[in-house]
Amino acid sequence: MPQITLRKKTDVSSPSDLKVTVQDRTFEYLMNAINPEIRISAFLDEDVAQVDADYVDVFVGEDCPYRSTITKIIPGSKTRTGIALPAEMKAGEQLTIIVTRSRTDV
């Protein structure tokens, strides 16, 4: 399954970035959808000692024509609720990421 990166600085990678996995159809949607706001369901591949609340940008890939700016991160799922960020999260747990999008090639 494809990965996307949650970045703490727009257009700059750093050691504090968080890689998460998305389903194939979610990745395709991120690459092609023209919607100004998207809700992304992502999953952790490994335990993370601290998932922060201050990620600002979703990096999809060099060839993605959209900038995805994070407006909200919702940790947990129907089975694990009430998680407040920053928090420790385990492999397989879910993040819902709400982003606003703008084209980078105009």
C-alpha positions, 0 to 999 in steps of 0.5 A: 500500500502507498505511503504519504508523509505528514510534514511539520514544515511546508515543502521541507522534509525533516526527521520529525515527519510521519510516514503513514499508509493509505489505501490504493484508492485513497492515494489515487484520489489524492493524486487526481481529485479536484475537490478543495477539501479532502478527508484522508484515512491513514494508518500507522505502519509501526508504533510511534512514540509521539504523534503530534498535532502540528503537522502542516502539510501532506506530501503525496509525491513529487508528481502530485499537482496539488498542495495538501494543507492539513486543517485537522488531524483526528486520531483513533477510530470507532474502537479507540476514541478519546485520543488527544494529540500529542500521543503514543499510537500503535501500528495499525491505528488510524488517523483521519486527516482533513486537508485543503488543497490547491494546485501547485502548477498554476 
